């Protein structure tokens, strides 16, 4: 990837896109350090540090690059947009009108993008209200900043508006990166946020070794473990099952078509991190509600102790939900019947299977097996790395919460996709044509 970046910077047009991407990312990082007016940012940091590594607030903080723990105006990041994009993708399957829009080409996709932004605005406001209530911002509000005798709820409303506006500004930055830069802008902002949060935790661990020389091996052990996990994720992320398809020769008029071989690639982890996000959201939603409306209640204490992160009931339910959502989402992204019909209509066949129903059954069987392996991989990534970091790190180490399982998967997938985008654009810039 380093070699690709060096070659890309030597290409004039691509160099400009990379510089635009870096400039917009720099704006995003600057906004991540601007505090919300009228509050004490230490309240945000204390609440995040005292929470579980895999809960809703810590997930938002990780995706935003630590902006939530700093009480920044961009604390929500692109989290609301990601949630709205997943919701709209599911609604497209459930609502016929949205399904028709998705099949109307560029015009339909533009309308769906507008609807997604409206849903993202609603999600941003809901998450901002949840954060203001759950973090008990009322104790940190400085009403005198806006004048004397300002009611607390008005300042709280201002905080909600600032957080919502910051989230939509982040979405705008992501759109500009997609339009004028390289790669998907939303993914790039998430990638930068995760890397910056992890780098900050690593820097804090280095400072910790200065005060306590006995923990000097922690950064080295953490780095080695992280490299091994990254290698494992890359290996699975690039793994795929290729089903060979043979197309018979067909004569139409004076031309002959077909007579060639192709492959149907089936990725092992075709569903990405969506099943993990769904599983964590469902398991953390009750705790979030109790934190908002019944803080310190017996129900909240019981749920945190018996159903919180890294408890055995939570681990078992997380695995089962990931398995269920993996099969559910895989069934939405791949339809064996449609693929078998397209193969038959184009005069193709899979060796050893007749076109039509036998081909469909074979594709469904292979797809179910691959989905099982992908689900097991996601279950492993959702549970094992967190337990490993808890075992090898001492209590109070900032490296324990440096990377969540979702963050690890996102970092690898975005880095691989960015490398593919840069290589594709370099090929377009340097290709001189067939006859030249």
C-alpha positions as CSV (number, residue, x, y, z in Angstrom):
1,X,0.0,0.0,0.0
2,X,2.9,2.4,0.7
3,X,4.3,1.7,-2.8
4,X,0.9,2.5,-4.2
5,X,0.7,5.8,-2.4
6,X,4.2,6.8,-3.6
7,X,3.3,6.0,-7.2
8,X,-0.1,7.8,-6.8
9,X,1.6,11.0,-5.6
10,X,3.6,11.0,-8.8
11,X,0.4,11.1,-10.9
12,X,-0.8,14.6,-11.3
13,X,-4.6,14.3,-11.3
14,X,-4.6,11.6,-8.6
15,X,-2.2,13.7,-6.5
16,X,-4.8,16.5,-6.4
17,X,-7.5,14.2,-5.3
18,X,-5.4,12.8,-2.5
19,X,-4.5,16.3,-1.3
20,X,-8.2,17.3,-1.3
21,X,-9.0,14.1,0.7
22,X,-6.2,15.0,3.2
23,X,-7.4,18.6,3.5
24,X,-11.0,17.6,4.3
25,X,-9.8,14.9,6.7
26,X,-7.7,17.7,8.4
27,X,-10.9,19.8,8.8
28,X,-12.7,16.8,10.4
29,X,-9.8,16.3,12.9
30,X,-9.8,20.0,13.8
31,X,-13.5,19.9,14.4
32,X,-13.0,16.9,16.7
33,X,-11.1,19.1,19.1
34,X,-13.5,22.1,19.2
35,X,-15.5,21.7,22.5
36,X,-19.3,22.3,22.7
37,X,-19.9,25.7,24.2
38,X,-21.5,25.7,27.6
39,X,-20.4,22.4,29.0
40,X,-17.5,20.8,30.8
41,X,-15.8,18.3,28.5
42,X,-14.4,16.3,31.4
43,X,-17.9,14.9,32.1
44,X,-18.0,13.3,28.6
45,X,-14.5,11.8,29.1
46,X,-15.3,10.5,32.6
47,X,-18.5,8.8,31.4
48,X,-16.8,7.2,28.4
49,X,-13.9,5.9,30.5
50,X,-16.1,4.4,33.1
51,X,-18.3,2.6,30.6
52,X,-17.9,-0.8,29.1
53,X,-15.6,-1.3,26.1
54,X,-18.4,-2.5,23.7
55,X,-21.4,-0.3,24.7
56,X,-23.2,2.3,22.6
57,X,-21.3,5.3,23.8
58,X,-17.9,3.7,23.5
59,X,-18.7,2.6,19.9
60,X,-19.7,6.1,19.0
61,X,-16.5,7.5,20.6
62,X,-14.4,5.0,18.7
63,X,-16.0,5.8,15.3
64,X,-15.6,9.6,15.9
65,X,-11.9,9.3,16.9
66,X,-12.4,10.1,20.5
67,X,-14.5,13.3,19.8
68,X,-17.3,12.2,22.1
69,X,-14.9,11.8,25.1
70,X,-13.6,15.3,24.4
71,X,-17.1,16.9,24.3
72,X,-16.5,18.0,20.7
73,X,-19.0,19.6,18.3
74,X,-18.3,16.6,16.0
75,X,-18.8,14.1,18.8
76,X,-21.5,12.1,16.8
77,X,-19.4,11.8,13.7
78,X,-20.9,9.8,10.9
79,X,-22.5,7.3,13.3
80,X,-26.1,8.5,12.7
81,X,-25.6,8.4,8.9
82,X,-24.3,4.8,9.1
83,X,-27.3,3.8,11.2
84,X,-29.7,5.5,8.8
85,X,-28.0,3.8,5.8
86,X,-28.5,0.4,7.3
87,X,-32.1,1.2,8.2
88,X,-32.9,2.4,4.7
89,X,-31.2,-0.7,3.2
90,X,-33.5,-2.9,5.2
91,X,-36.6,-0.7,4.4
92,X,-35.8,-1.0,0.7
93,X,-36.4,-4.7,1.0
94,X,-39.6,-4.3,3.1
95,X,-41.3,-1.4,1.4
96,X,-42.3,-1.9,-2.3
97,X,-42.1,1.8,-3.1
98,X,-38.5,2.1,-1.9
99,X,-37.6,-1.1,-3.7
100,X,-38.9,0.4,-7.0
101,X,-36.8,3.5,-6.4
102,X,-33.7,1.4,-6.0
103,X,-34.3,-0.1,-9.4
104,X,-34.8,3.2,-11.2
105,X,-31.1,3.9,-11.9
106,X,-29.4,7.1,-10.9
107,X,-32.6,9.1,-10.3
108,X,-33.9,6.5,-7.9
109,X,-30.6,6.3,-6.0
110,X,-30.5,10.1,-5.7
111,X,-34.0,10.1,-4.1
112,X,-33.0,7.3,-1.7
113,X,-29.9,9.3,-0.8
114,X,-32.1,12.3,0.1
115,X,-34.3,10.0,2.3
116,X,-31.2,8.6,3.9
117,X,-30.1,12.0,4.9
118,X,-33.5,12.9,6.4
119,X,-33.3,9.7,8.5
120,X,-29.7,10.5,9.5
121,X,-30.9,13.9,10.7
122,X,-33.6,12.3,12.9
123,X,-31.0,9.7,14.1
124,X,-28.5,12.5,15.0
125,X,-31.1,14.4,17.0
126,X,-32.2,11.2,18.8
127,X,-28.6,10.2,19.6
128,X,-27.8,13.8,20.8
129,X,-30.7,13.7,23.2
130,X,-29.7,10.3,24.5
131,X,-26.2,11.5,25.0
132,X,-27.3,14.7,26.8
133,X,-29.5,12.7,29.1
134,X,-27.4,9.6,29.7
135,X,-24.2,11.5,30.4
136,X,-26.0,13.8,32.8
137,X,-24.8,16.9,31.1
138,X,-26.9,19.1,33.4
139,X,-24.2,18.8,36.1
140,X,-21.6,20.2,33.8
141,X,-23.6,23.0,32.1
142,X,-22.3,26.5,32.5
143,X,-25.4,28.7,32.1
144,X,-23.4,31.9,32.6
145,X,-21.7,31.4,29.2
146,X,-24.9,32.4,27.4
147,X,-26.0,35.0,30.0
148,X,-27.3,35.0,33.5
149,X,-30.3,32.9,34.7
150,X,-30.5,30.9,31.5
151,X,-32.6,27.7,32.2
152,X,-30.6,24.5,32.1
153,X,-33.0,22.8,29.6
154,X,-32.3,25.7,27.1
155,X,-28.6,25.1,27.3
156,X,-29.2,21.4,26.9
157,X,-31.3,22.1,23.8
158,X,-28.4,24.1,22.4
159,X,-26.0,21.2,23.1
160,X,-28.4,18.9,21.2
161,X,-28.5,21.3,18.2
162,X,-24.8,21.7,18.1
163,X,-24.3,17.9,18.2
164,X,-26.9,17.4,15.4
165,X,-25.3,20.2,13.2
166,X,-21.9,18.7,13.8
167,X,-23.1,15.3,12.6
168,X,-24.6,16.7,9.4
169,X,-21.5,18.7,8.8
170,X,-19.5,15.5,9.0
171,X,-21.8,13.9,6.5
172,X,-21.2,16.9,4.2
173,X,-17.5,16.4,4.5
174,X,-17.8,12.7,3.6
175,X,-19.9,13.6,0.5
176,X,-17.2,16.1,-0.6
177,X,-14.5,13.4,-0.2
178,X,-16.5,11.0,-2.2
179,X,-17.1,13.6,-4.9
180,X,-13.7,15.3,-5.2
181,X,-11.3,12.9,-3.4
182,X,-10.4,9.2,-3.4
183,X,-12.6,6.4,-2.0
184,X,-15.8,6.5,0.0
185,X,-15.8,9.7,2.2
186,X,-17.9,8.2,5.0
187,X,-15.7,5.2,5.3
188,X,-12.6,7.4,5.2
189,X,-13.7,9.6,8.1
190,X,-14.5,6.5,10.2
191,X,-11.1,5.0,9.3
192,X,-9.3,8.2,10.3
193,X,-11.3,8.5,13.5
194,X,-10.5,4.9,14.6
195,X,-6.8,5.2,13.8
196,X,-6.5,8.5,15.7
197,X,-8.3,7.1,18.7
198,X,-6.1,4.0,18.7
199,X,-3.0,6.1,18.2
200,X,-4.0,8.3,21.2
201,X,-4.5,5.3,23.4
202,X,-1.1,3.9,22.3
203,X,0.5,7.3,23.1
204,X,-1.1,7.3,26.6
205,X,0.3,3.8,27.2
206,X,3.8,5.1,26.3
207,X,3.4,7.9,28.8
208,X,2.2,5.3,31.4
209,X,5.4,3.4,31.0
210,X,7.4,6.4,32.0
211,X,5.6,6.5,35.3
212,X,5.6,2.7,35.8
213,X,8.4,0.9,34.1
214,X,6.8,-2.5,35.0
215,X,4.3,-2.1,32.1
216,X,6.9,-1.3,29.5
217,X,6.1,-4.6,27.7
218,X,2.4,-3.7,27.2
219,X,2.8,-1.6,24.1
220,X,5.0,-4.2,22.4
221,X,2.6,-7.1,23.3
222,X,-0.3,-5.0,22.1
223,X,1.3,-4.2,18.8
224,X,2.3,-7.8,18.1
225,X,-1.2,-9.1,18.9
226,X,-2.8,-6.4,16.8
227,X,-0.6,-7.2,13.8
228,X,-1.6,-10.9,14.1
229,X,-5.3,-10.0,14.3
230,X,-4.9,-7.7,11.2
231,X,-3.3,-10.5,9.2
232,X,-6.1,-12.8,10.2
233,X,-8.8,-10.3,9.2
234,X,-7.1,-9.6,5.8
235,X,-6.8,-13.3,5.1
236,X,-10.5,-13.9,5.7
237,X,-11.6,-10.6,4.1
238,X,-9.9,-11.5,0.8
239,X,-11.0,-15.2,0.9
240,X,-13.7,-16.2,-1.6
241,X,-15.1,-19.2,-3.2
242,X,-15.1,-19.0,-7.0
243,X,-17.7,-21.2,-8.8
244,X,-16.7,-21.8,-12.4
245,X,-19.4,-21.1,-15.0
246,X,-19.1,-22.3,-18.7
247,X,-21.0,-20.4,-21.4
248,X,-21.9,-22.3,-24.5
249,X,-21.3,-20.9,-28.0
250,X,-24.3,-19.2,-29.6
251,X,-24.6,-17.9,-33.1
252,X,-26.9,-14.8,-33.5
253,X,-27.0,-13.5,-37.0
254,X,-23.4,-13.3,-38.3
255,X,-21.8,-13.2,-34.9
256,X,-20.9,-15.9,-32.4
257,X,-21.3,-15.2,-28.6
258,X,-20.2,-17.2,-25.6
259,X,-17.7,-20.0,-25.6
260,X,-15.9,-18.8,-22.6
261,X,-15.5,-19.5,-18.9
262,X,-16.3,-17.2,-16.0
263,X,-16.5,-17.3,-12.2
264,X,-19.1,-16.4,-9.6
265,X,-17.1,-15.1,-6.6
266,X,-18.6,-15.7,-3.2
267,X,-16.8,-13.8,-0.4
268,X,-16.5,-15.5,3.0
269,X,-17.3,-12.3,4.8
270,X,-19.7,-10.7,2.3
271,X,-21.9,-9.1,5.0
272,X,-19.1,-7.0,6.6
273,X,-19.6,-5.7,10.1
274,X,-23.3,-5.1,9.9
275,X,-24.3,-8.3,12.0
276,X,-21.9,-7.2,14.8
277,X,-23.4,-3.7,14.8
278,X,-26.9,-5.1,15.0
279,X,-26.0,-7.5,17.8
280,X,-24.3,-4.9,19.9
281,X,-27.1,-2.4,19.3
282,X,-29.8,-4.8,20.4
283,X,-27.9,-5.9,23.5
284,X,-26.9,-2.4,24.6
285,X,-30.2,-0.7,23.9
286,X,-31.9,-1.8,27.2
287,X,-28.9,-0.6,29.2
288,X,-28.9,2.7,27.3
289,X,-32.6,3.2,28.1
290,X,-32.1,2.5,31.8
291,X,-29.1,4.8,31.8
292,X,-31.2,7.6,30.3
293,X,-34.4,7.2,32.4
294,X,-33.5,5.1,35.5
295,X,-29.9,5.8,36.2
296,X,-28.5,3.9,39.2
297,X,-31.7,1.8,39.5
298,X,-31.5,-1.9,40.6
299,X,-32.5,-3.0,37.0
300,X,-29.6,-1.1,35.5
301,X,-27.1,-2.5,38.1
302,X,-28.4,-6.1,37.5
303,X,-28.2,-5.7,33.7
304,X,-24.7,-4.3,33.8
305,X,-23.5,-7.1,36.1
306,X,-25.3,-10.0,34.4
307,X,-25.8,-8.9,30.8
308,X,-23.0,-6.3,30.3
309,X,-20.0,-6.6,28.0
310,X,-17.8,-9.7,28.5
311,X,-20.3,-11.5,30.7
312,X,-21.2,-15.1,29.6
313,X,-24.9,-14.4,28.8
314,X,-23.8,-11.4,26.8
315,X,-21.2,-13.5,24.9
316,X,-23.6,-16.3,24.1
317,X,-26.4,-13.9,23.0
318,X,-23.9,-11.9,20.9
319,X,-22.8,-15.1,19.1
320,X,-26.4,-16.2,18.4
321,X,-27.5,-12.7,17.2
322,X,-24.4,-12.5,14.9
323,X,-25.2,-15.9,13.4
324,X,-28.9,-15.0,12.8
325,X,-28.1,-11.5,11.3
326,X,-25.4,-13.0,9.1
327,X,-27.8,-15.4,7.5
328,X,-30.5,-12.7,7.3
329,X,-28.3,-10.1,5.7
330,X,-26.7,-12.6,3.4
331,X,-30.1,-13.7,2.1
332,X,-30.8,-10.1,1.2
333,X,-27.5,-9.5,-0.7
334,X,-27.4,-12.8,-2.7
335,X,-30.4,-14.5,-4.3
336,X,-29.4,-18.0,-5.7
337,X,-32.6,-18.1,-7.8
338,X,-31.8,-14.9,-9.6
339,X,-28.2,-15.9,-10.3
340,X,-29.3,-19.3,-11.6
341,X,-31.8,-17.6,-13.9
342,X,-29.3,-15.2,-15.3
343,X,-26.8,-18.0,-15.9
344,X,-29.5,-20.0,-17.8
345,X,-30.7,-17.0,-19.8
346,X,-27.1,-16.3,-21.0
347,X,-26.5,-19.9,-22.1
348,X,-24.3,-20.8,-19.2
349,X,-24.1,-23.8,-16.9
350,X,-22.1,-25.1,-13.9
351,X,-20.3,-28.4,-14.6
352,X,-22.1,-31.3,-13.1
353,X,-25.4,-29.5,-12.6
354,X,-28.3,-28.9,-15.0
355,X,-29.5,-25.3,-15.5
356,X,-32.5,-24.2,-13.5
357,X,-33.5,-25.8,-10.2
358,X,-30.4,-28.0,-9.7
359,X,-28.1,-25.0,-10.2
360,X,-30.2,-22.9,-7.9
361,X,-30.1,-25.6,-5.2
362,X,-26.3,-26.0,-5.6
363,X,-25.7,-22.2,-5.3
364,X,-28.0,-22.0,-2.2
365,X,-26.1,-24.9,-0.5
366,X,-22.7,-23.4,-1.2
367,X,-23.9,-19.9,-0.1
368,X,-25.2,-21.3,3.2
369,X,-21.9,-23.0,3.9
370,X,-19.9,-19.9,3.2
371,X,-22.2,-17.8,5.2
372,X,-21.7,-20.1,8.2
373,X,-17.9,-19.7,8.0
374,X,-18.4,-15.9,7.7
375,X,-20.7,-15.9,10.7
376,X,-18.2,-17.9,12.8
377,X,-15.4,-15.5,11.8
378,X,-17.6,-12.5,12.9
379,X,-18.4,-14.3,16.2
380,X,-14.7,-14.9,16.8
381,X,-13.9,-11.2,16.0
382,X,-16.7,-9.9,18.2
383,X,-15.7,-11.9,21.3
384,X,-12.1,-13.2,21.3
385,X,-10.0,-10.0,20.6
386,X,-11.7,-8.1,23.5
387,X,-11.0,-11.0,25.9
388,X,-7.4,-11.3,24.7
389,X,-6.7,-7.6,25.3
390,X,-8.4,-7.8,28.7
391,X,-6.1,-10.7,29.7
392,X,-2.8,-9.4,28.4
393,X,-3.3,-5.8,29.5
394,X,-3.1,-4.7,33.1
395,X,-6.0,-3.0,34.8
396,X,-6.4,0.7,33.9
397,X,-4.4,0.3,30.6
398,X,-5.6,2.7,27.9
399,X,-4.9,-0.1,25.3
400,X,-7.8,-2.2,26.6
401,X,-10.4,0.0,24.8
402,X,-8.1,1.2,22.0
403,X,-9.8,-0.9,19.3
404,X,-13.2,-2.5,19.4
405,X,-14.0,-5.5,17.2
406,X,-16.0,-3.3,14.9
407,X,-13.1,-0.9,14.6
408,X,-10.6,-3.7,13.7
409,X,-12.9,-4.9,10.9
410,X,-13.6,-1.4,9.6
411,X,-9.9,-0.4,9.5
412,X,-8.9,-3.4,7.4
413,X,-11.8,-3.2,5.0
414,X,-11.4,0.5,4.4
415,X,-7.7,0.2,3.9
416,X,-8.1,-2.5,1.3
417,X,-10.9,-0.7,-0.5
418,X,-8.8,2.6,-0.6
419,X,-5.8,0.7,-2.0
420,X,-8.1,-0.8,-4.7
421,X,-9.5,2.7,-5.5
422,X,-6.1,4.2,-5.9
423,X,-4.8,1.4,-8.1
424,X,-7.9,1.6,-10.3
425,X,-7.5,5.4,-10.8
426,X,-3.8,5.0,-11.4
427,X,-4.6,2.5,-14.1
428,X,-7.1,4.9,-15.7
429,X,-4.6,7.7,-15.7
430,X,-1.7,5.7,-17.1
431,X,-3.6,3.7,-19.7
432,X,-2.8,5.0,-23.2
433,X,-5.3,3.0,-25.1
434,X,-5.2,-0.1,-27.2
435,X,-4.0,1.4,-30.4
436,X,-1.4,3.8,-29.0
